[in-house]
Amino acid sequence: MTEHAVAGRRDASFKVPVNSTGLGPTFKFDEAKIAVICDNHVSQRAFEPWFSGPPSITKPNDILHPYMAQKLREKSNWLWRKDCSPKANASSDATIVHLYKKKGNRQLCDNHRGISLLNIAGKIFVRILLNRLNAHLEQGLLPESQCGFRRHSGTIDMIFAARQLQEKCQEMWTHLYTTFVDLTKAFYTVNRDGLWKIMQKFGCPERFTHMVRQLHDGMMAHVADNGTVSEAFAVTNGVKQGYVHAPTLFSLMFSAMLMDAYRDERPGIRIA
């Protein structure tokens, strides 16, 4: 027992990363040792002197986290080699709950926000896929005017660009016309068949596109409210909300639409 406790103290700072890098045939994880392997012979009390924080809250997680991270890493590598996503019944189904926005009539659906509760292991796997997709898109594939859901870009950049245009037009006594478009329920408008074709046009590997598609195909959902659950229904359109890659997939489709719409226009300054 003492030997296990010393090992737990020595390796407590090690974490098994769940993110991935590169676009090779397998996920590339940084090597890290397992801090503590769950051993029935080692009691929680033996580890309490080596960890800080409230013992009733943090101790079980400190012991289980490295072990679970290692297992998830092995599972993710296996899924990538087999060219398949997590089991459809576990990762494609969603439980939808609603949250009242605290304004307006409670009887109107628009005054409620739907939240999709998804499988945790599937969400971790999707985070890995998103890291790969972002690494691919950062190679200059998206237009510079597209700042939504991109690393090192954000609302401040767009506000700065709009302010600069306004000031320059005032200096040159030139008219400036600005259009603001608010897309209602934008994620639901994505056509999935079109999205898979757009991903291929942006150079996403066929295996990657196939795995993302598996997360959407056959998706079922049911609504939970006040302790009751509705019958399951199919979700056949839109990106899968609740997964972190949904905004990036929508941005990918929207960028393709803008590039096609302005393909024959004169070069200039556009904010999208």
N, C-alpha and C positions, 0 to 999 in steps of 0.2 A: 504494500500500500504506500509506504514512504517513497519508494522508487517512482511510482506513478505520480505522486504529488509533486516531486521534484521536477519530473518531466513536464507536468502541467504548468508549473511556474516558469520554467525555462522557455517554453514555447508559447506562452500566453499571448505574446504580441503577434504571432503568425496568423495571417488570415488567408484563406483560400479564395482568390478573386473569382468572381462569377462573370466578369466581362471578358470579351475576346478581342483580339486584334488581328489584322491581316485578312486576306481574302483567299487563302490557300484552301486545299481540299479538306482540311480538318480545322477545328477550333484551336487557337493557340493561346494557352493559358500560361501565366507566369508560374513557375514551379514554387510550391510552398508545402511545407510539411503539415500534417494534421496536428493541431495543438493537443487535443485530448481525444482519445477514442473511448467511446462509452464502454466502460468495463463494469460488469455487475459486481466485481470484487472491490470497486472503489466507491466509497460512499460520498455523498455531497459534502458531508462535514469535513472530509479530508481535504477538500479543495477550498473551503471557505477562507482559510487564512491567506490564500494566494491571490484572491480577487477583491477588488474594492467595490463599494456600492452596497445598497440594501440586499442582504442575503436572501430575503423572501422573494425578491423580484428578479435579480440578475443571475443567480448561481446556476440554475438549470440551463438557461440559454447559453451561458459561457461554455458549458461542457458540451452541449449538443450542437452549437453552431458550426464549429470546424468539421465535425463528422458529417452533418447534413450538407455542408458546402461541398465536401469531397464527393459525396454520393451524387449530388446534382451535377457536378462537373463531369463525372463519369457517364451519367445518363445523357447529358447534352452532347458529349463526344460520340456516344453510341448512336444517338438520333441523327447526327450529322453524317456519320459514316453510312447509315442505313437509308439516308435520304427520306426521312419521314419526320413528322412533327409528333408531339405528345399525343397519346391516345385520344381519338376524336371525342369520345364521350366525356372525357375529363377536361379537355382544353377548349372544345368548341361550344360547350353549353354555358349559358349565363343565367344568373338569377338577377332580375331587375327589380330594384326598389326605388321609391321616389322620395324626394326631399322637397318640402314646401319652401319656396323662396321668401317667405315671410312678408309678402306683399300681394295685394290683389285678391280676387275671389278664389277660395280654395277649390271650388267646383270646376275651374278651368284648368285643363291639362298644361297650358302654357305657363302657368304659375308654379309648376312643379318641375324639378330637375330629376331626370332618370339616371340612376347609377347602376352600372353593371358589375356584379360580383362574380369574379372569375377564379379559376384554379390558380393557386399561388405558384406551383411548379411551372405551369404554363406561362405565367407572367415573367418569371425569371428567364425562361427560354426565349421569350419574345424580346426581352432586354438585350440578350446576346445577339439576336438577329438584328436589332436596331443598331447596335454598335457597328456591326458589319456594314449595314446599309449606309450609315453616316460616313464611315470611312471611304466607301465607294463614291458617294455623292460629293464629297469634299474635293474631288479631283477636278473641279471646275465644270461639272456637268449641269448644275443649275444656273439659271441666269442671275446676274448680280443684283437685279432688282427684287429678287425673291428672298426676303429676310425671315419669313415665318418659319419657326421651328428649326432654325439653323444655328449651329455653334458659332459663337462670336458675332452674332447678328441679333437684332431685336428691334423693339418699337422705337427706342431712342434713335437708332440710325435713320429710320424712316421720318421721324419728326424733324431731325436735323436736316435731312435732304429737302423736305417740304419747306422748311424755314429758309433755307438758302435759295430755293427757287423763288419764293415770295420776295425776298430782299432784292434779288437780282432783277426781277421783273419791275419792281418799284424804281430801281435805279435807272432802268432803260425805258421807263414809261411804257411798258408792254403789258397787255392784258394776260392774266393768268386764270385759267379755268381748271378747277379741281373737282373731281368726282369721288365720292365716298360710297362704297357699296358694302352693305352688311348682308352677308349670306346667311339665310335662315336655315338652321338644321343642315349645315353644309356636309357633315360627315355622312349623312344618310343619302346624299345625292350621288355618291360615287358609284359608277357602274363597274362591277367587279371584272367582267370580261375585258372591258377597256383598260382597267388598271393593270391587268397582267400583261397586256400588249405594250403599255407605256413603260412598265418596268423592263421589258426586253429591249425597248428602244433606247433606254438609258443605260444599257449594258449590264444589267443585273444578271448574274449567272443563272442558267436554267434551273439548277438544283435549288438555288436560293428562292427563286420565284415559285417553284413548286412547293417548297416548305411553307412559304407565306400563304399560298393558296389553300393548302390543307387546313390551315387554321381558320379559314373562312368557309370552306365547303361543308355543307351539312350542319351548319350552325343552328342550334335550337336555343330557345330562351323561354323562360316563364317568369311571371310577375308575382312577387311576394308582397303581401300587404296585410298588416294587422293579424299576423299569424296564419294566414291562408295563402295557398299557392295556386296559381292558375294552371291550366293545361299548357303543355309545351307547344310552341309554335315556331315555324321556320323563319329564319332571318336570311333573306336572299339578296339584299342590296345594302350598299354602304360598307365602309371600313368597320372593322370590329372595335367598337368603343370599349374602353376599359383597359386596352392594351396600349403600351407606350409608343408603339410604332404607328398607331392610327393617324396622329397629326402629320407625321412625315410622309406617309403614303398619300394623304390628301394633298399635301404640299407638292408632291411629285406629280400628281395628276393635274393640279391647278397650274403648275409651271409649264407642263406640256401644252395645256390649252392656251396659255398666254403666248408661248413661243409660236404656236401655229396661227393664232389670231393676228399677230403682228409680224408675221414672216415677210410680207410684202411691203411693210411700212418703211418710211425713211428713217434712218438712224437718228436717234435723239435721246432725250432724257425721259424715262418712264418710271413711275413708281407703282409697283404692284404688290 
